[in-house]
């Protein structure tokens, strides 16, 4: 049975497919995964810092957000 793609690949997926068309070692693959993880973690951290500043949150505000049972 043939499967068809319902949506095209994103630009990130296309770049990664081009990269993975070449064999990389397991060590290189792990390093690439770590780089991608660090990139997105740093990006998220910057967005969180920006939200913190935009909302003028205090440490008490953050504790209330973290301890809110509705969250």
C-alpha positions as CSV (number, residue, x, y, z in Angstrom):
1,X,0.0,0.0,0.0
2,X,1.4,3.3,-1.0
3,X,1.3,6.3,1.4
4,X,1.1,9.8,0.3
5,X,2.2,13.0,2.1
6,X,-0.7,15.2,3.1
7,X,1.5,18.3,3.6
8,X,4.9,19.4,2.3
9,X,8.0,19.3,4.5
10,X,8.8,22.5,6.4
11,X,12.0,24.4,5.6
12,X,13.6,22.8,8.7
13,X,12.6,19.3,7.7
14,X,14.0,19.9,4.2
15,X,17.4,21.1,5.5
16,X,17.6,18.2,7.9
17,X,16.7,15.7,5.1
18,X,19.5,17.2,3.0
19,X,21.9,16.8,5.9
20,X,20.8,13.3,6.6
21,X,21.2,12.3,3.0
22,X,24.9,11.9,3.9
23,X,25.9,9.4,6.4
24,X,27.0,10.8,9.8
25,X,28.5,9.0,12.7
26,X,26.5,8.3,15.8
27,X,28.7,10.7,17.6
28,X,28.0,13.5,15.0
29,X,24.3,12.6,15.2
30,X,24.3,13.0,19.0
31,X,26.1,16.3,18.7
32,X,23.6,17.6,16.1
33,X,20.7,16.6,18.4
34,X,22.4,18.4,21.3
35,X,22.9,21.5,19.1
36,X,19.3,21.6,18.1
37,X,18.2,21.0,21.7
38,X,20.4,23.8,23.0
39,X,19.2,26.2,20.2
40,X,15.5,25.7,21.1
41,X,16.2,25.8,24.9
42,X,18.0,29.1,24.5
43,X,15.2,30.5,22.2
44,X,12.6,29.5,24.8
45,X,14.6,31.0,27.6
46,X,14.8,34.3,25.7
47,X,11.0,34.3,25.1
48,X,10.4,33.6,28.8
49,X,12.7,36.5,29.8
50,X,10.9,38.7,27.4
51,X,7.5,37.7,28.8
52,X,8.8,38.3,32.3
53,X,9.9,41.8,31.4
54,X,6.8,42.7,29.4
55,X,4.5,41.6,32.3
56,X,6.7,43.1,35.0
57,X,6.5,39.8,36.9
58,X,8.1,39.4,40.3
59,X,9.5,36.2,41.9
60,X,6.2,36.1,43.9
61,X,4.2,36.3,40.7
62,X,6.2,33.4,39.3
63,X,5.7,31.3,42.4
64,X,2.0,31.9,42.2
65,X,1.9,30.9,38.5
66,X,4.0,27.7,39.3
67,X,1.8,26.8,42.3
68,X,-1.6,27.5,40.7
69,X,-3.4,24.1,40.7
70,X,-5.4,25.2,37.6
71,X,-2.2,25.3,35.5
